Amino acid sequence: MPHTPVLYVLNGPNLNLLGTREPDVYGRDTLADVEALCRTAAEGAEVVFRQSSEEGRLIDWLHEAGEKADAVVFNPAAYSHTSIALHDAIKALAIPVVECHLSNVAAREAFRHHSYVSPVAAGVVSGVGPFSYDLAVRAALRLARARAARS
């Protein structure tokens, strides 16, 4: 029986407010809309979709993904720019992590131009709204398949 890939899609602080928070920056799609888009893009892969505004919980989920998943799509939101702990958690994983952002962080405030996550991510997709998730899901699963083929 072929292996069904498992993909964790983890979302950081304030993403539960999608659809109402700064719609000119983040759009009007809700987090539920983003989840549905991810499940469609995953084309049969099992998707574990979660959101938390707590850094420690995100770290625990990354550790869990390292044991149970084939890849991770991660929108750390503002923690991208502040969290060495998330950097270290991702660095410890043997599976690919694709960093994802709805907005183009490079075109925003200067403090958003540096990410602690990007250097340890397998890739970064940002700036195309919810379509960032679609691309990130497809990329993460492709990276997971390539990793499995090498094993």
N, C-alpha and C positions, 0 to 999 in steps of 0.2 A: 504494500500500500504506500503511495507517495506521501511524503511529508507535507502537511499543510503549514505554510510559514505563519509565524506569530509575529505581529508587529505591535509594538507599544507606541501610542501617540500621546505624548505628555505635554500638558499645557500649564504654564506658570501663572503668576499673579495677574489679577484683573481680567483675565480672558473670559471668565464667567460673565463679564459685563458686555461682551460683544453684542453688537446690534444697537446698544444705547450709549456706550462710552465713546466719545469723540468719533462719531460716524464719518466725519470728513477725513479722518486718518485711517480708521479701521474698517469702515464700511458698515452696512446695515445687516449683514448676515450674523446670525447668532452662533453660539458655540455648538448648538444642536445641528445647525446647518453645516458647519464645518465638519462635525462628526459624520454626518450623512455623506458628505463629499469624500471623506477619507475612506469610508467603508466601500463606496463605489470604486474609487481609485485602486483599492487593494485587490480587486478582482479575485475574491475567494479566500484571500489570506484572513486569518483570524486577527481581528483588531481589538486591542485593549485600549480604550480611550479614556483618559483621566485629566482632571484639572485640579490644581491646588494653588493657593496663594502662600503656602508654607514651604519654605526652602527644604527643611528636613524631610518632609513627606516626599517631595520630588526626588531627593537623594535616595530615600528608601525604595521608591518605585524604579529608579535607575538600577539599583542593586538587584531588585527583583527581576527586571528585564534581562539583566546579565545572566540570570539563571534560567529564565523561561522563554525568552524571545529570540528571534533571529535578527531583529533590527529595531531601531527606535527613531521616530520622528519627534523632535523636541523643540517646542517653542518656550524657551525659558523666560520670555518677555523681559521685564526690567532686570531680572537676575542675570541676564547675559552680561551686563555691564558691571556687575558687582560681586559675583560669586565665584571665588576660588574653590569653594567646596564643591560646587557643581562641576567645575573644571576637573577636579580630582576624581569625582565619581565617574565621569565619562571616560577619563583617561584609564581607569581601572577595568573598563569593559573590553571584552574581546569581540563584541558585535558592533556593526556600524551604527553610528548615530548621525542623523542628518538634522542640522539646526534649521529652524523654520521661523520666519517672521512675516506677518501680513504686510507691514509697511516697509519701505526702503529705509532702513535705519541709517544708512550712509548719507541720506539726504535730510536727516533730522538734526536735532540738537547735537552739539559737539560731544557731549558726554555719552551719547549713544553710538559713537563711531568705534568704540573699542568693545570687543566681546571676549570674555574669558572662555567662552564655550567654543568659538570658531576654531582656535588652534588644535583642539582635540576632537573636533567633529570630522566625519568623513566628507562632509560637504555642507554647503549653506544655500538655502533658497529663501529669497526675501523680495518684498516690494511689489508683488502681484496679487495682493489681497488673498482671498481664500484659495485662489489657484496656486499660491505658494505651497499649500498643504498637498494639493493634488500632485504637483511635481515632486515634493519631498517624499510622499508615500511611494511613488513609482521608483524614485531613485533609491530609497532605502531598501525596497524589496529587490531591486536589481543588484544592489551591492551584496545583500544577504545571499542571493542565489549564486553570485560569483564566488563568494566566500565558501559556500557549501560545495561548489564544484571543485575547488582547490583542495578540499579536505579529503 
